[in-house]
Amino acid sequence: MSYLEVTLVLQALAYVQKMCAAVTSNKRTAKKLGDEWRRLEGSLREAHRIQRLGPMHAVALGSLRELADRTATFLGTFTQRNYARKVVNFAKDRDTFAALADELQQLMRTLDL
């Protein structure tokens, strides 16, 4: 696995963590999600350091980067206070948080991290 590929994924992970910290509503759920991404970042750095990532991980890393982009975009909706949006979308947002966390867990298992 090339240094550039892993660096791009790590940058995406750092951006998700930044977005998790920037939310102004659903802070507790965003913090839990951010903690998962932070844990993944540490594991990914270690796996790359000991050269445990190979070409077979390229698809999973690409999916991880895509998931990071989708997660950051979703979290961007929580950086502004909007009570009406919060009330209307509560159940949908809860389900989206859960789906993103599940997908992250699946990718972590795929990467064996």
N, C-alpha and C positions, 0 to 999 in steps of 0.2 A: 504494500500500500504506500503510495507516494506521500511525501511530506505535505505537498500542496493539497491533496485531497483531504487529509486529516485536518489540516489547518483550516480549510473552508468549513468543515463540519464543526470544528471547535469554535469558530467565529459565530456560526449560526446558534450554537448552544449558548454562548455568552450573550448574544442578543436576546434570546428567549428569557434568560435569567434577568437581564436588564428590564425587559417588559414586565416580568412578574413583579419586580420591585416597584414598578411605576404605576401599577393599577391603583385606582382610588375607590373601587367597589369590588366586592368578592375577594377581599385581601387574603383571608385565611385560605381559601381554596387556591388562589394564585400562589401563595407562599408554599403550600404543599407541592404544587406542581413544579415550582421553581426549585424546591429541594431535590425533587427527583432528577431534574435536568442537571443540577449541580453535582449530584452523586454520579450521574452518567458521565459528566465531563471528566471527573477524577478517574473513573474506571477506563474511559477511552484514552486519556493521556497515558495512563500506566500501560495499557495494552499496546499502544503505539511505541512507547519507550522500550518495552521488552520484545518488540517486533512480533507480536502475536496476531496482528492484523494482516491478512493477505488478500490476494485478488478475489478470493471467494467472498470477502466481506464488502466488496465494492457496491453491490446492489443494496445491501442493508444500510450502508453508510449514505448512499444516495437517498434512500427512503427516509432516513433519519434527518437529513438536511431538509427534505421536503416537509416532513412533519414539523420541524423547527420553524420553517417559514409560515406554515398554516397556524401554528400555535401563536407565534408572535403577532400575526395579523388578527387573530381572535382576541388576544389580550389587549391589543390596541383599542378595542371598543370599550375597555374598562378604564381608560386613562382620563376620561372626562366624566364628571358627575352629571348624570341625567336620570333623575328619579323615575320618570315615566318609562324610559327604556328598561330600567332595572325591574320594574314591576311587571311589565308586559312580557319580558323574555326570561323570567326567572327559571322556569322549568327547562326551557330549551338550553339556556346557558349551563345549567347544572349538568344536563346530559352531555353537552359538548365538552365540558371539563372532564367528565368521566371517560368519554370516548378518546380524548387526546391522551389521558393518562394510561388507558388500556393499550392504545397503540404504541405508546412509548415503552411500556413494559414488554410488549411482544418483540419490539425491535431490540431491546436490551437482551432478551433471551436468545434472539437470533444471533446477536453478536457475542453471546456468551459472556456478558459483562455483569 
